[in-house]
Amino acid sequence: MIHYLPTIHSQREGFECLALLAADAEKLNADRLEVDFSRCGFFDANMAASLAAVLARIADNLNAVEIVKVPSAIERVLRKNGFLLAYGYSAVDDVNQTTLPFRRIQLSDKGRFADYLKQHLKEKGIPRMTDGLGKVFKQSIFEVFQNSVIHSDSRLGIFVCGQFYPQVQRLDLTIADAGIGIRTNVRRYLGTKVSSIEAIRWALQGGNTTKTGSQPGGVGLKFLKDFIALNKGKIHLASRLGFYEYCKGKETFEKLAADFMGTVVNLEINTGDTQSYRLSSEISPEDIF
Amino acid sequence: MTDEIVVRVFDIVGSPLCVSADDGQAVHDKIAPLLRDNRKVVVSFERVETLISAFLNAAIGQLYGEFTEERIRELLSVRDMTSEDLTMLKRVVDNAKVYFKNRKQFDQAWKEEVGDEE
């Protein structure tokens, strides 16, 4: 089959279009999928991670996946970040060092993510960030990645990709998985049939966690939201049929038209942020426990 | 024995990055037996650069499932932490106290998902 991919921006419509691709190819088995980019006017580089998560599931159903008719400007971006290399395209040097290259990281090899960040994050606006921002930003990224490791059950791995826009001092980083989604985790935990949106809403509340073992949870996403609020950045989260955006203190929950089979988090960071991120209230080590 | 034992997180994790629950579990597995033996434990975060909640949940939050708050307060302390990391640890500890008070029984918690439709 041929699927014509439209323009994909790093926003709700972009995730929805990728979910529609997943739905279109859901029944395809031991067949062939041609993803035709001829109708794609623009593709936000970081969304390569989300597309990769969708295509990995399709390929896992023994389908041959091809990417064809990619407009030259988009092809250049997706060769630069390495996404197209798995589809027979050659690499293009990232001369300006603005990409966080596409990587697929297996859960069993999760230590590679730290190496990836160490290698590729240092030139992406971090030097201009205050020490406090750089540190909190890294913590936030690791929180999202670790959430995926703990909760996704993504046999096909975790997909990461990012793009730095130096002119507007913005860094977009996407962490996607082809796992069970937040809805399944919350349904199993609560034992009730919540919708994808209700599940996301529940998971984002401080203290809520689907962990049931001896390790508590439910702090990471709250930390992430607090940081993004201060930074005036954005969070996008798509999981199964639910979409969430956090921007300028406003939360939006919307239903997607199709099932994004997994979870994807996109962080948009304002790298020009000059706040100190030093906390005014000092906590004494004696008051912790 | 009343001497304090210092548990150096950097040495156990082998890196300045404390960013996984697995590494947190390894630190927990050093601390918990000492507390069981009624030893005083100081957890040092010297040379640790990045710390996340999933690590602290496993390393320290988890202790509240086995030991009382009083016992932990009496035997456990931390040092060499920035004020930001102390704030994170405080959140983790406060969250752990609530988590273990309200914890569902493990066998009750995980249920089969009811259907796949939205």
Interface residues (C-beta under 8 A of the other chain):
Chain A: K110 G111 A114 G132 K135 V136 K138 Q139 F142 E143 F145 Q146 N147 V149 I150 R183 T184 R187 R188 Y189 G191 T192 K193 S195 S196 G206 G207 T209 T212 G213 S214 Q215 P216 G217 G218 V219 G220 K222 F223 R240 L241 D259 Y277 R278 L279 S281 E282 I283 S284 P285 E286 D287 I288 F289
Chain B: S15 L17 V19 S20 A21 G24 Q25 E49 T50 L51 I52 S53 A54 F55 N57 A58 G61 Q62 Y64 G65 E66 E69 I72 R73 L76 S77 V78 R79 M81 S83 E84 L86 T87 M88 L89 K90 R91 V92 V93 N95 A96 V98 Y99 F100 R103 K104 F106 A109 W110 K111 E112 E113 V114 G115 E118
